[in-house]
Amino acid sequence: MVISSYLLASGLPLQLLPDAQSWSGEDLFGLVALISCLVGVMLPLDILGGYLLPNRSSPRKITIWAFVKGWIRGVMVQACFFLIASLLILAMGREVGLVGAGLVILAIGVVQVAFQFRIARLTASLPDRGDVQAEAKVAVSAALERASQWGWKPRPVMVVEHDDVGFTGGIVGLPRMEWIVVPSSSLSKLSPDQLAITIARRLEAIESGSRTRGVMLAFAWVLTGFVLSAMLPGAGVTSVGELALTCCGFTLWSFLGLLTLPTLSRQASYAIDRQLMERGVKPQTFYETLQTLDRLQDDEPKRSAVIETIFHPVPSVDNRRRESASTFPIAWHAARMTLFVSWACMGMLVRAVHCNVGRPELWVMLPTD
């Protein structure tokens, strides 16, 4: 954020990057240089968040080779995605203007949501091995049957192998075509009822429309931020230098989203929690499920109200034990879905948040509840 503010104030990208509004070979080199700078800036944080800290705090150690291999794969996929997206934005920006660039971003975002799981598999190794699927079939069928007894309609569920202990899966696909991804660790870490509760929460997010509203909010936030950023002095969508300044402005907009959108995500979580209780889920089993899942992610069952309000879209276990006034799940997973959708306009904070920095398995499917 500090770097983006400096670049916006100084206008340095306009001096260092191509400013021509017609195509040339310099455009490609300029975009590659811009993306390479982003990779270089993120590298120390990636090493800290993806290798040093996990090896210090987690009993499951990560070898340097495994980290480097996964990091290179993830960075290459994301860099190629950013490059293609930026070329499309420039192409439409030069032909149609800011409106055309916005339409490109919207189209890319729709493709992202539709193929989110495939993009996740390109970015990191997330196999659905046959033996795992065979073992999971019985457990998932039983969980769906239990969720049906509570009143939810079954939907397709895939169990996925993973290496990162913080991988939570989630909901993927466009609205009305959703399916649920469950981490393979759930089969051994959760009891049958706990697995049913985990799946039921996501079924409720779909059936209530909360997940759809979260996706729509992500689209609206990204488009609004990009358009406003492109209107800043020196910014635009017709040259590489202008686009770089637009991305700097969008970084500040994304940071604002990190401060505000988590509140909506938490509100949806509280409302879905309440709905589960009203449909007959036992509170004790529910909170035991939350504790187990929390240990696999932040392992932070208690947080101060200030810290949680600003940085955490998933409520802490302790706060979820309290009676909440939230009754309508406005926009489930909105904060972190916005980060993923911002791949469409080279969002520079998409893998710089505390939950996924240096962890490629979490760059596309960010942790959720």
C-alpha positions, 0 to 999 in steps of 0.5 A: 500500500505504501509503495502504491501510494508513492507511485501514485504521488510521484507518477513514476510508472509513467516515466519508466513504462511505455506511455504510447497508446498504440501497440508495440513490442514495448507493451509486452516487455513493460507488462512483464516488467511490471508483473516481475516487480510485483513478484519481487516485492512479494517474494520476502513475504511469500518466504515468511508466510509460506515457509518460515512461519509454518515451519516454526508453528506447525508440526507438519514441516515443509521442505524447502524444495516443496515450497519452491516447487509450489511457489514457482508453479503458483507464481507462473500461473498467476503471472500468466493470468495477469498478463493475459488480463492486462493485454485484454484490458489494454486492447478494449481500453484502446478500442472502446475506452474505460467502458470497454475495459470494465466489460472485459474485467466483468467477463474475466470475473465471470470466467474466474467464478465459473472455472474457479476450481480448475484455476485452483488446480492449475495454481496448486496441486489439488488432486481428486484421487480415485482412492480418496473419492472412493473412501469419501463417497460413503462419508459424504453420502451420510453427511448429505443424508444428515443434512437432508434430515435437517432440511437442506437439498443435497448438491454435488460434493467433491473431496480434494487432496491437499497439502496445506493444513489451512485449505478449507475448500468452499463453494465453486461455480456460477450461481445455480450451478454451484458445487461444494469442495471439501478438504480430504482432511475433513474425513479424518478430523471431523466426526460424521455429524461434524462433517454434515454440519460443515456441508450443511453450512455451505448448503445454507449459504447457497440456498439462502442466496448469500453466496450469490450475493457475495459473488455479486458484491465482489463483482461490484466492488472490483468494477467500481474500484477499477473505474474510480482508479482509472479516473485518477490523475495520470491513470487510465487504460490506454497505455502500460504506464496508465494501467500501472497507475490504475493498478496502484489506485486499485491497490488502495481501493482493495485495502479499503475493502479489506477493512470494510467487507469482512464485516459483511462476511462475518454477518453472513456467518452469524446468520447461517450459524443461527439457521443451523440451530433453528433447523435442529443442529445441536449447539455442542456438536456445532461448536466442537466442529468450529473448534476443530476447523479453527485449529486447522486454520488460524488456531485463534479461538479468541480475538479482540473485537477491534482485530476481528472487525478489521482483519478477519471475515471468519468470526472467531469460535469464542465470538460465535458462542455469543448471541448474535442479532444477525438474522439475514445472511447478506453476503457470504465470503464476500471479502475473500471472494473479492480478492479472487475476482480482483485477479481480473485487474491485476489486484496486487493484494490478492495473495498478500493477506495474512491467510494466504501469503506464500501459500499457493493452495490458498490463492484461488480458494481462500479459507472460509467457514 
